[in-house]
């Protein structure tokens, strides 16, 4: 048995769920938020919520960088792609996120713009080298997990002297978003957080300690397999039962307290904090995103092309904003699974491979398992 299979052991998962059931208080409700979209998909894929006691509620958070990017940033990317001589490079999920009147980068490409799906920042650099007569723009998105790769691309572009390469930077930060959830008007009653393991592998567990020490919320950083999540849920329940609030690191095989020092140094070299940034569902959150430092301004697409970002409202029937705040579950949206599906998404949460709506649709419809899905 390889390591991945060991963390998906069905019999052990059922035994862990039985143990959790014996540890919960029948007179208490437990509201736990998994921040990361990867955790949301693991919960849905393996039917873990169905294994939990009925008074343990998992609240899906905004941990999908494609989902939280507001329509105005998508619209700015579309406008950029429509400029003569521009090649816009992007990761795949972003191409299908709707902006104003259902416009997407994919439809913009179909109309004649040169929009290319790439798999790594190296692809964007290679395109810039092959087309020195064109302006190549990388539409950069992601949490701290993907930020180092963009930093590498920028430093490599400078080393190579690529004057036709730039970055439309939309990298956002996880801890400020968690603070934004807690501060949102009419916010959800979260009792504990499952911390994002991939993000913590870069920035370490230390930035999340304040949610326990200052705000009083138990938090467990965990991995993305079924047993990781069940163990994290068990640890949170134990903390809640005794009124404890500390940070625990279940994902010690990957995450350290200090994080990846080389990656953090590279991020600090290339990027600096924005004063604030617009998040879908959370509004403007202070110091929650990055921009290129002045030393790298020549690679900043927003400056190079004088981009403007307008306010673009979501589709009037789409409730992605409420889903991202954890205020409602995906299936509570009136267009979920009917007018809004992965083939015809009205909102970003149904587009992304990490979106909560996509997870619920793929693995369950209104709590009923869909044919062909896996279950622990």
C-alpha positions, 0 to 999 in steps of 0.5 A: 500500500502506498502512502496515498492509499493509506490515507484513504483506508475506508475501514479506518475512516469508518472507525474514526467516524465512530470515534468522533460520534462518541466524542461529540456532545449530543446537546451541542452543535459544532460548526466547523469551516474548511477554508480550502476548496481542496478540503471541500472536494475531499469532503464531497468526494468521499462522502465524509459529511454523511459519516459525521454525526448530524450535529457536526456541520461543515461550512464551506469557506472561500478557499478557491482563488478562481471563485473569489476573484470579482467580475471586475478583474475578469472583465479587465483581463478580457479587455486586455486580451482584446487589445491588438498584439496581446497574448493573454496566458491563463490557467484553465479554470479562469477561462470560463468564469463569467464577467459582465453579461456572461462574457468569459475569456473562453468566449473572447478567444472564440471571438478572435482574441489570442487567449492561451491556457497554460499549465505553468508560468514556464509556458508563459515565458516560453511563449514570450520568447517565441513571440518577441513582437507580441505583448505576452501577459500572464493572468496570475491568480492564486493564494500563497501556494502559487505565488512563488511560481509567479515570482520565479517567472518575473525574476526569470523574465528580468534575467532573460531581458524579456521586454514583452512579458508582464503579469496581471497580478491577482494573488490573494492572501489567506489569513486576511480572508479568514479575518474578513469572514469573521468580520463580515456583517451577518457572518456565520457562527464558526466555532473552529477552522480547518486550516489550508494545508497547501498554503501553510506548506509555503507560509508555515503554520505561524500566521494562523496562530493568531486566530487561536491566540487572539480571536479564540478560534480552534484551528487545525491545519491538515492535509487533503486525504480523507483520514487527514480531514477526519482527524482534523475534525476530531481534534477540533471537536476535542478543543471545543468540548473543553473550551480550548483554542490553540493551533494544531498542525495535523499536517506535520509531514508537509507543514512546518511552523516557519514555512518554506523560507526560500519561497517566502524570501522570493515572494518578498523580493518580488511582491508587496502588499496592496492597501486593499483588494476586492474579494467576491463575497467579502468586499474590500479586504485590507492588505489581502493581496499582492502587487509587484514591487516598484523594482519590478514595475516594468513587468506589471501589466496594470501599469504597462497597459493602464488597466482600470478595474470596474465594479461588475455585479454577479448574475442577479440569480447567482448566490456565489457571494453568500456561498463563499462567506459560508452563509448558505450551502451551494444547494440552497441557491435557487439556480443550483443544478438547474440553470447553473451547472458546470456546463453552463455556470452562472457563477464562479463557484460552479466553474472552478475545480475547487469551487464548492458548488462544483463539488456539491454538483459533481458528488451530490445533488441536494444531499443525494449521491450522484451516480458514479461518485466515490464514497469512503 
